[in-house]
Amino acid sequence: SRLDHLQDSSDLDAFMFPEGIPGDAVELLAGRFYWARSRIKLTDTKAVKVFNVDERFVYENFFHDFGPINISQLYRYCQFVRSKLSLKPGERHCIMHCTSIDPKICTNAAWLAGGYLVCYEGFSPEQANSLFCKVNNSFVPFRDASQAASNFGISLSDCFKALYLAKKERFFDFSTFDPEEYEFYEKVENGDFNVITPKFIAFSNPTAVRTEICPGVYSKTCSDYFELWRERNVTAVVRLNNKTYDRKDFLDAGFNHYDLFFADGYPPPSDIVYKFLEICEGEKGAIAVHCKAGLGRTGTLIALYLMKHYKWTANEAIAWIRIVRPGSVIGPQQHFLREWEQTMWKAGGSSKRDIQNPLQEAMLEGIHVLSIA
């Protein structure tokens, strides 16, 4: 193993790396797994087997968003790496994940590699993130799926923490994860839904009648979801957008149904926050939540629940929801969640009446200070 006092020297690192490993490479698993950026295509040597998955695992953007690559592709990447690390008798080579120097591609490549370490090698998020510090200036923060300029970023560290916490809470389990199922149901024509946690499913808006969205692709009606929801222990549906179907369809099928409308692309009013949390805490089963696309408004309210009940940061909640359902939480909704972070943490398992919004809390603190003076 390396001497501690030599770890910061890239020259000495290069000297200690196997032949064929660039000096600025990142050693992920000592003597076994490396990660590197390169302007040129690197080839195998006797000691190193090189792979590049930049065109194999690709993020499908909405607008200016570029990641993080979703959980299904992360799973497939992990299985790919595991197979590469499984040496046949007599083999002694190490492997190297080589990626582009393009900042966006490079950031996703680091996310995949670090995600593998968290999921399969027992790394903490801090350990995974620290490995990439020597090339940290190569990365860019992940942003929201809007056309506007971004003023809010999600870091690799946020993503590693979210993955670690979600694994700890058993929100996912790669020993039973089915990528084919994930990729089937994420498609519009198959329901456009994702299981965020065992408690929450995010999906897009059903319609009263089946409507052609684009050639050969049709919307789903309420009845298309009945069996899907029963199989997933859903007891309630929450609608956040304008009415495009009769809620009676869900009610008659045995589901509770709640309407909590607020404007598309904006944060929810306080009363909607309180009511949503009250509904979630009262429902014994899972809850299927939708707005128009099942991304912005839907992701924002689910994030509040994660912050309140698991004490996740806003960034961790946003990161996890985007890992499972890319494109979630838009524009001002991101800042709103950060503003409500402390409020949700303080509320914990409290009831609706005990929660104050950040503005009210600040006003009360101001009154308290004045009274002391």
C-alpha positions as CSV (number, residue, x, y, z in Angstrom):
1,S,0.0,0.0,0.0
2,R,1.0,3.6,-0.4
3,L,2.8,5.5,2.3
4,D,0.5,8.2,3.7
5,H,3.1,11.0,3.2
6,L,3.3,10.2,-0.5
7,Q,-0.4,10.3,-1.3
8,D,-0.5,13.9,-2.5
9,S,2.3,13.5,-5.0
10,S,1.0,12.9,-8.5
11,D,4.5,12.1,-9.7
12,L,5.0,9.4,-7.1
13,D,1.5,8.2,-7.7
14,A,2.3,7.7,-11.3
15,F,5.5,5.9,-10.4
16,M,3.5,3.5,-8.2
17,F,0.7,2.9,-10.7
18,P,0.8,-0.1,-13.0
19,E,2.2,0.5,-16.5
20,G,-0.5,2.1,-18.7
21,I,-2.2,4.1,-15.9
22,P,-1.9,7.9,-16.5
23,G,-0.3,9.9,-13.7
24,D,-3.4,11.9,-13.0
25,A,-5.6,8.8,-12.8
26,V,-7.7,8.2,-9.7
27,E,-7.1,5.0,-7.8
28,L,-10.5,3.7,-6.7
29,L,-9.6,0.3,-5.5
30,A,-5.9,-0.3,-4.8
31,G,-4.2,-2.2,-7.6
32,R,-7.6,-3.2,-9.1
33,F,-9.7,-0.3,-10.3
34,Y,-8.7,3.1,-11.7
35,W,-10.5,6.1,-13.3
36,A,-9.0,8.6,-15.7
37,R,-9.9,11.4,-18.2
38,S,-8.2,11.4,-21.5
39,R,-8.3,13.4,-24.7
40,I,-7.2,10.3,-26.7
41,K,-8.4,6.8,-26.7
42,L,-6.4,4.7,-24.3
43,T,-5.8,1.1,-25.1
44,D,-5.2,-2.1,-23.1
45,T,-1.8,-3.1,-21.8
46,K,-0.8,-6.4,-20.3
47,A,-1.4,-5.0,-16.8
48,V,-4.5,-2.8,-17.6
49,K,-7.8,-3.4,-19.3
50,V,-9.4,-0.1,-20.3
51,F,-13.1,0.5,-20.8
52,N,-15.0,3.6,-21.9
53,V,-18.8,3.8,-21.3
54,D,-19.4,7.4,-22.3
55,E,-21.7,6.3,-25.2
56,R,-23.2,3.4,-23.3
57,F,-24.6,5.1,-20.3
58,V,-26.1,8.4,-21.5
59,Y,-28.4,10.9,-19.7
60,E,-31.5,11.8,-21.7
61,N,-31.9,15.6,-21.1
62,F,-35.0,17.6,-21.1
63,F,-33.4,21.0,-21.7
64,H,-30.0,22.1,-20.2
65,D,-29.9,19.4,-17.6
66,F,-27.2,16.7,-18.1
67,G,-27.4,14.4,-15.1
68,P,-27.1,12.6,-12.8
69,I,-27.5,9.4,-14.8
70,N,-30.5,7.5,-13.5
71,I,-30.5,4.6,-11.0
72,S,-31.2,1.9,-13.7
73,Q,-28.1,2.9,-15.7
74,L,-26.1,3.1,-12.4
75,Y,-27.2,-0.5,-11.7
76,R,-26.2,-1.7,-15.1
77,Y,-22.8,0.1,-14.8
78,C,-22.2,-1.6,-11.4
79,Q,-22.9,-5.0,-12.9
80,F,-20.6,-4.2,-15.8
81,V,-17.8,-3.2,-13.4
82,R,-18.3,-6.3,-11.2
83,S,-17.9,-8.5,-14.2
84,K,-14.7,-6.7,-15.2
85,L,-13.3,-7.1,-11.7
86,S,-14.0,-10.8,-11.6
87,L,-10.7,-12.2,-12.9
88,K,-10.5,-15.7,-14.4
89,P,-7.8,-18.1,-13.0
90,G,-4.4,-16.9,-14.0
91,E,-5.5,-13.3,-14.8
92,R,-3.7,-10.5,-12.9
93,H,-4.7,-7.3,-14.7
94,C,-6.4,-4.2,-13.2
95,I,-9.2,-2.3,-14.9
96,M,-9.5,1.4,-15.8
97,H,-12.6,3.4,-16.5
98,C,-11.5,6.0,-19.1
99,T,-13.7,9.0,-19.8
100,S,-13.8,12.2,-21.8
101,I,-12.4,15.5,-20.6
102,D,-15.8,17.1,-21.4
103,P,-16.9,18.4,-17.9
104,K,-20.5,17.1,-18.2
105,I,-19.5,13.7,-19.4
106,C,-16.7,13.5,-16.9
107,T,-19.0,14.4,-14.0
108,N,-21.4,11.6,-14.9
109,A,-18.5,9.2,-15.3
110,A,-17.3,10.1,-11.8
111,W,-20.9,9.7,-10.5
112,L,-21.1,6.2,-11.9
113,A,-17.7,5.1,-10.5
114,G,-18.3,6.6,-7.1
115,G,-21.8,5.2,-7.1
116,Y,-20.3,1.7,-7.6
117,L,-18.0,2.2,-4.6
118,V,-20.9,3.3,-2.4
119,C,-23.2,0.5,-3.5
120,Y,-20.8,-2.4,-3.7
121,E,-17.5,-1.6,-1.9
122,G,-18.8,-0.2,1.4
123,F,-17.5,3.3,0.8
124,S,-19.0,6.2,2.7
125,P,-20.1,9.2,0.5
126,E,-17.2,11.2,2.0
127,Q,-14.7,8.5,1.0
128,A,-16.1,8.2,-2.5
129,N,-16.1,12.0,-3.0
130,S,-12.6,12.4,-1.6
131,L,-11.1,10.1,-4.2
132,F,-12.0,12.6,-6.9
133,C,-10.6,15.7,-5.2
134,K,-7.4,15.6,-7.2
135,V,-9.5,16.2,-10.4
136,N,-12.3,18.2,-8.7
137,N,-11.9,21.2,-11.0
138,S,-12.9,18.9,-13.9
139,F,-16.5,18.6,-12.6
140,V,-19.6,20.8,-12.9
141,P,-22.7,20.8,-10.7
142,F,-25.8,19.1,-11.9
143,R,-28.6,21.5,-12.7
144,D,-32.4,21.5,-13.1
145,A,-34.3,20.6,-16.2
146,S,-35.2,24.1,-17.3
147,Q,-34.3,26.4,-20.1
148,A,-33.4,29.3,-17.8
149,A,-29.9,30.0,-16.5
150,S,-29.0,27.8,-13.5
151,N,-28.4,29.4,-10.1
152,F,-28.6,26.2,-8.1
153,G,-26.3,23.2,-8.3
154,I,-26.3,19.6,-7.0
155,S,-22.7,18.3,-6.5
156,L,-21.2,14.9,-6.8
157,S,-21.0,14.8,-3.0
158,D,-24.7,15.5,-2.8
159,C,-25.4,12.5,-5.1
160,F,-23.1,10.2,-3.2
161,K,-24.7,11.2,0.1
162,A,-28.2,10.7,-1.3
163,L,-27.3,7.3,-2.7
164,Y,-25.8,6.2,0.6
165,L,-28.8,7.4,2.6
166,A,-31.3,5.8,0.3
167,K,-29.4,2.5,0.5
168,K,-29.3,2.8,4.3
169,E,-33.1,3.4,4.4
170,R,-33.6,0.6,1.9
171,F,-35.3,2.8,-0.6
172,F,-33.6,0.5,-3.2
173,D,-31.9,-2.8,-3.1
174,F,-29.6,-3.7,-6.0
175,S,-29.8,-7.4,-5.1
176,T,-33.5,-7.4,-6.2
177,F,-33.5,-4.3,-8.5
178,D,-35.1,-4.9,-11.9
179,P,-33.7,-2.5,-14.6
180,E,-36.1,-3.8,-17.2
181,E,-39.1,-3.0,-15.1
182,Y,-37.7,0.5,-14.3
183,E,-37.0,1.2,-17.9
184,F,-40.4,-0.1,-19.0
185,Y,-42.5,2.0,-16.6
186,E,-40.6,5.2,-17.0
187,K,-41.8,5.4,-20.6
188,V,-44.9,7.6,-21.2
189,E,-46.7,4.9,-23.1
190,N,-46.3,2.5,-20.1
191,G,-47.3,4.8,-17.3
192,D,-44.4,7.2,-16.8
193,F,-44.0,6.4,-13.2
194,N,-41.1,5.8,-10.8
195,V,-41.0,4.5,-7.2
196,I,-39.1,7.2,-5.3
197,T,-39.4,5.4,-1.9
198,P,-41.6,2.6,-0.7
199,K,-44.0,5.4,0.4
200,F,-44.0,7.4,-2.8
201,I,-44.6,6.9,-6.5
202,A,-44.3,9.9,-8.8
203,F,-46.2,9.8,-12.1
204,S,-47.5,12.0,-14.9
205,N,-51.0,13.2,-15.2
206,P,-53.7,10.6,-16.4
207,T,-56.4,11.8,-18.8
208,A,-60.1,11.2,-18.9
209,V,-59.8,9.5,-22.3
210,R,-56.9,7.9,-24.0
211,T,-55.2,10.7,-26.1
212,E,-52.5,10.4,-28.7
213,I,-49.5,12.4,-27.4
214,C,-47.3,11.7,-30.4
215,P,-47.6,9.3,-33.3
216,G,-48.3,5.8,-31.8
217,V,-48.0,7.0,-28.2
218,Y,-51.1,7.4,-26.1
219,S,-51.8,8.8,-22.6
220,K,-52.9,6.6,-19.7
221,T,-56.3,6.9,-18.1
222,C,-57.0,6.3,-14.4
223,S,-58.1,2.7,-14.9
224,D,-54.7,1.9,-16.4
225,Y,-53.1,2.5,-13.0
226,F,-55.5,0.6,-10.8
227,E,-53.7,-2.8,-10.8
228,L,-50.3,-1.2,-10.9
229,W,-51.1,0.8,-7.7
230,R,-52.7,-2.2,-5.9
231,E,-49.6,-4.3,-6.7
232,R,-47.5,-1.5,-5.1
233,N,-49.7,-1.0,-2.0
234,V,-50.9,2.4,-3.0
235,T,-53.9,3.6,-1.0
236,A,-54.1,7.2,-2.1
237,V,-53.5,9.5,-5.2
238,V,-52.6,13.1,-4.8
239,R,-53.2,15.5,-7.8
240,L,-51.3,18.8,-7.9
241,N,-52.4,20.1,-11.3
242,N,-55.6,21.2,-13.1
243,K,-58.3,18.6,-13.3
244,T,-58.2,16.5,-16.5
245,Y,-60.0,13.5,-15.2
246,D,-62.8,12.7,-12.7
247,R,-61.4,11.8,-9.3
248,K,-64.4,9.5,-8.8
249,D,-62.6,7.0,-11.1
250,F,-59.9,6.5,-8.4
251,L,-62.4,6.7,-5.5
252,D,-64.7,4.1,-7.0
253,A,-61.7,1.8,-7.5
254,G,-61.0,2.0,-3.7
255,F,-58.3,4.7,-3.6
256,N,-58.4,7.9,-1.6
257,H,-57.9,10.9,-3.8
258,Y,-56.8,14.4,-2.8
259,D,-56.6,17.7,-4.8
260,L,-53.8,20.1,-3.8
261,F,-53.4,22.4,-6.8
262,F,-50.7,25.0,-7.1
263,A,-49.0,26.7,-10.0
264,D,-46.7,24.8,-12.4
265,G,-43.0,25.7,-11.9
266,Y,-43.5,27.3,-8.5
267,P,-43.1,26.3,-4.9
268,P,-46.2,25.3,-3.0
269,P,-48.0,27.7,-0.6
270,S,-47.7,26.8,3.1
271,D,-51.2,25.4,3.4
272,I,-50.5,23.0,0.6
273,V,-47.3,21.9,2.4
274,Y,-49.1,21.3,5.7
275,K,-52.0,19.4,4.0
276,F,-49.7,17.2,1.9
277,L,-47.7,16.2,5.0
278,E,-50.8,15.5,6.9
279,I,-52.2,13.3,4.2
280,C,-48.9,11.4,3.9
281,E,-48.7,10.8,7.6
282,G,-52.3,9.7,7.7
283,E,-52.2,7.2,4.9
284,K,-51.0,3.7,5.9
285,G,-50.1,2.7,2.4
286,A,-48.0,4.2,-0.4
287,I,-49.1,7.4,-2.2
288,A,-49.0,8.1,-5.9
289,V,-48.4,11.7,-6.5
290,H,-48.7,13.5,-9.8
291,C,-48.8,17.0,-11.4
292,K,-48.7,17.5,-15.2
293,A,-45.4,15.8,-15.8
294,G,-44.9,14.4,-12.3
295,L,-41.6,16.2,-12.0
296,G,-41.5,19.7,-10.5
297,R,-44.5,20.0,-8.1
298,T,-44.5,16.3,-7.4
299,G,-40.8,16.2,-6.6
300,T,-40.9,19.2,-4.4
301,L,-43.6,17.9,-2.1
302,I,-41.9,14.5,-1.9
303,A,-38.6,16.2,-1.0
304,L,-40.3,18.0,1.9
305,Y,-41.4,14.7,3.3
306,L,-37.8,13.3,3.0
307,M,-36.4,16.3,4.8
308,K,-39.0,16.2,7.6
309,H,-39.0,12.5,8.3
310,Y,-35.4,11.5,7.5
311,K,-33.7,14.9,8.1
312,W,-32.1,14.9,4.7
313,T,-30.8,18.2,3.4
314,A,-32.6,19.8,0.5
315,N,-29.7,18.9,-1.8
316,E,-29.8,15.3,-0.8
317,A,-33.5,15.0,-1.3
318,I,-33.3,16.7,-4.7
319,A,-30.4,14.5,-5.7
320,W,-32.2,11.3,-4.8
321,I,-35.4,12.2,-6.5
322,R,-33.5,13.1,-9.7
323,I,-31.5,9.9,-9.5
324,V,-34.8,7.9,-9.6
325,R,-36.8,10.3,-11.7
326,P,-34.6,12.7,-13.8
327,G,-35.9,16.2,-14.3
328,S,-37.6,16.5,-10.9
329,V,-37.7,19.8,-9.0
330,I,-37.4,22.9,-11.1
331,G,-36.2,26.5,-10.8
332,P,-37.4,28.3,-7.7
333,Q,-38.6,25.0,-6.2
334,Q,-34.9,24.2,-5.4
335,H,-34.4,27.4,-3.4
336,F,-37.7,26.9,-1.7
337,L,-36.6,23.5,-0.4
338,R,-33.4,24.9,0.9
339,E,-35.3,27.6,2.7
340,W,-37.6,25.0,4.3
341,E,-34.8,22.7,5.3
342,Q,-34.4,23.8,8.9
343,T,-38.2,24.0,9.4
344,M,-38.6,20.4,8.2
345,W,-35.8,19.2,10.5
346,K,-37.3,20.9,13.5
347,A,-40.7,19.6,12.7
348,G,-39.6,16.0,12.6
349,G,-42.7,13.9,13.3
350,S,-44.7,16.9,14.5
351,S,-48.3,17.4,13.3
352,K,-49.4,20.1,10.9
353,R,-50.2,22.6,13.6
354,D,-46.6,22.5,15.0
355,I,-45.0,23.5,11.8
356,Q,-44.2,27.2,10.9
357,N,-42.9,28.3,7.6
358,P,-39.5,30.0,7.4
359,L,-40.9,33.5,7.1
360,Q,-43.1,33.1,10.2
361,E,-40.2,31.6,12.1
362,A,-37.9,34.5,11.2
363,M,-40.6,37.0,12.3
364,L,-41.1,35.2,15.6
365,E,-37.3,35.1,16.2
366,G,-37.2,38.8,15.5
367,I,-40.0,39.5,18.0
368,H,-38.2,37.4,20.6
369,V,-35.0,39.4,20.1
370,L,-36.8,42.7,20.5
371,S,-38.6,41.5,23.6
372,I,-35.2,40.7,25.2
373,A,-33.8,44.1,24.3
